[in-house]
Amino acid sequence: MLNGLKQYLFLVVDQETKGILARCSSANVANAVSQGITNSSPMTIYFQFANHNINKYQDDTTLNYKLQRAYVDEIGMDSETNVAEPVKVDRITESFIVSEFVPPEGWISKREIANFRSKRFRDLENICDRYISRVKTFCGDELLYQYLGKELDKVSDNYYPASIIEWADLAELTVDEAYQELRMNYESVGITLMRIHALWRKYVFKVNALNAEEEFLNLGIIKSFDTELKFGARR
């Protein structure tokens, strides 16, 4: 289904003040940053072309915003997908509103840590995407592999499901050759994605233990992450 171009803000929001700690490049990065900051939540909202400079949020800590949500009659309760200061309005034009925020003491330091981690998680995610691109061979892979796994599991003795028989016919292979090729491809992609996922999880914990760029550079995180993706964990 084509819904047209959608633009979103991926934010990390402080649960207590509703202040926006960081603007992130993706929902994955927002989740990773939030994991390392107590009482924070990742929030994905529709981008509002309003009077704010949220695009500069990573580079300018003098900019400080909070997230508000508009309501007319009833206030929805806070939840992990609804962390914003409620503001009563006459009519709702945007569910969520980015507005100016007077930060409390210690806020700028917290913002700087969130920004640093957000930028570096973006770098790690870019590396993940580069490795994932090596196993993407078809525009419908995300849909295909879920179905393919189920079809491969149906194979037993000399029985092959109709989908694999048809694939073999179109690919001009025997059914057994088709099965072996599909099984090998499916398992290879799975192993690659499992490795990337495991290392992403590992390095989320590593980066969330750091508070400054100097620590990140001294530990050689980027090189270490890339090396482990290529060759596996070092023993």
N, C-alpha and C positions, 0 to 999 in steps of 0.2 A: 504494500500500500504506500502510495506516495503522498506524504503530508506536506511537502514543500520544505524550504529551509527553516530550521528552528535554531535559535541561539539561546544558550543558557549561561547562567552564572553558577559556577561551582565554588561554594563558600565553606569556610569553617567558622562556625558561630559559637561564641561563648554562651553557655546555657544560663548563666546568672545575669549578665548585663545585656545580653543579646547583641553585644558588639561583634563586628566581623573581624576575625583574627587574620584571615588570609583569603585571597581569591586564588583559586587553583586552576590548573589547565584541564582537569578532567575530574569526573566523579571518583575514579580510582585514587588520584592524588589527594583529593579532599578527604577520603576515608583514611588514607595512610597518615596524613597530618593529624587528623582528629584522634587516631589511636594513641598518639603520643602526648596529647594535651588533655589533662583531666577536665571533666565537665565541659567538653566541647562536642559539637555535633556537625557532621557534614550536611549541607543543605544545597539542593539543586533547585534553582528558580529560573523562570523565564527572564531573559535579559530585558531590562527596561531602558529605553532610550530617554533617560531623564537627566536632570541637572546634577550629575555626579561624575567623578573621575575614577570610577572603580577600575577602569582599564589600567590605571597607573598605580594600583594599590600595592603591587609587589615591590615597586621601586621607591615609593614615597611614604615614609611612616608618619609624615605630618598629616596625611589623609587618614581620617578615622571615621568609620561609618558603623551604624547599627542596622539590624534587619528588623523591620516592622511588618505586621500583617494587618490588613484592613478588615474591619467587620462592621456590619450594620446593626444587627439585632443580637446575635449570640456570639460568644467567644469560644472558639475551639480550644480544647485543652492542649498544653504542650505535649509534644511527643518527639521521637527522633526525626520525624519528617516535618515538624511544625514548630521549630525553635525560632521565635520572633516575638517582639514586643507588640501586644495588641493595641491598635489605634482605631477609635470609632470614627467612621466617615459617613457622609450622607448617602453616598453610593459608591460601589466598588468598581474602580476602573482597572486596578492591578491588585492581585491578592497579596503580593509582597512588595514592600517599598524599601529602597536603600536610602537612608537619611543620615544627616550629620550626627556625630556622636562626640560628646565630651568625655575623653578617656579617664578612668580612675588612675590612681597612683600605681605604678608598676606595669601599666598596660603596654607601653611602648616596647619594653623589653620582651614581653610575651608576643607582641606582634612581630618583632624582629626574628624571634625563634621560629614562629609559624611561617614567616616568609622564606627564611633560609631553607627550611625543610621542604616547603612547597616547591621551590625552584629545583632543589636537588632530586626530589621524587619525580619531577617532570623529566629530568635528565635520565633517570633510571628507567622510567616508563618508555622513553624514546628508544632506549637500547632494547627493551623487551619487544617493542613494536617491530624493530629491525629484525630480530630473530624470528618473531611470529610470521613476518612477511615471507620468510624462506619456506614455510610449509603451506602457505595459502596459494593454491593453484587454480581456484575456480571461484567465481563471484558468489556462488551459493554454498560455500563450504560450511558456514555456520548452521545451515539447515540440513545439508547433506549428511554430515557426520553423525548427527543424532539418529537419523533414520538408518544410515549404513550400519552402525553398531548393532541395532536391533535385527537387521536383515542377516548380518553375518552370524549372529547367535542362533539363527533358525537352521543353519546348515548342519546336517547330520547324515552320516553314512553317504548314500548317493542322492540325498535330497537337497535341492537348491531352490530357494524361493524364486518366484517369477521375476522379481526385480533384478536379481543377479544373472539369471538366464538372459534377460533382455539386454543388460549391460554387456554381457559377453558377446552377444550377437552384434550389437552396434560397434563394439570395439574390435570385432573380428578376431576373437580369441575363443578357445574352448572354455566351457563353463568352469572346469577345474583351474585353468590358467587365470581366468577372471577372478575366481575366488581367492587364489593365492596372492594376486596383485592387490586386490582390494584389502585383504586382511593385512598384508605387509604395510600398505600405505596408511591404513587406519591406526595400526599400532605404532608406527613411526611418528605420526602426528601426535598421538596421545602422549608418547614418551617425551617428545619435545615440549609440549605444553605443560606437562607435569613438572619438568625441570624448571621451566621459566616461572611457573606459579610458586614452586617451592623456594626459589632464590629470591623472588619478589618479596615473599613473606619474611624470609631471613633478613633481607636488607632493610625492610621497613623497621624492624626492631633495631637494627644497627644505627640507622639514621636518626631514629627517634631517641636514641641515647646521646645524641650530640646536640650542642647548643650554638655552635659557631662554625663558620666557613673554614677557619684554620684547622679545626679538629678534623673536618671532613677531608681536607686536602692532605693533611699529614698521614691519615690512614689509607690514602689511595683508594677510596671507595669505588670510584668509577672504574679504574683499571681492574680492581679485584672482582667486581661484579661482572665485567665483560669477560674476564679470564675464566671465571667459574661457569659462565654460560657456554663458553667454547669447550672447556675440557672437564667440567664437573668439579665437585668439591675437592679442595686440597686437603690431604691427610697429613 
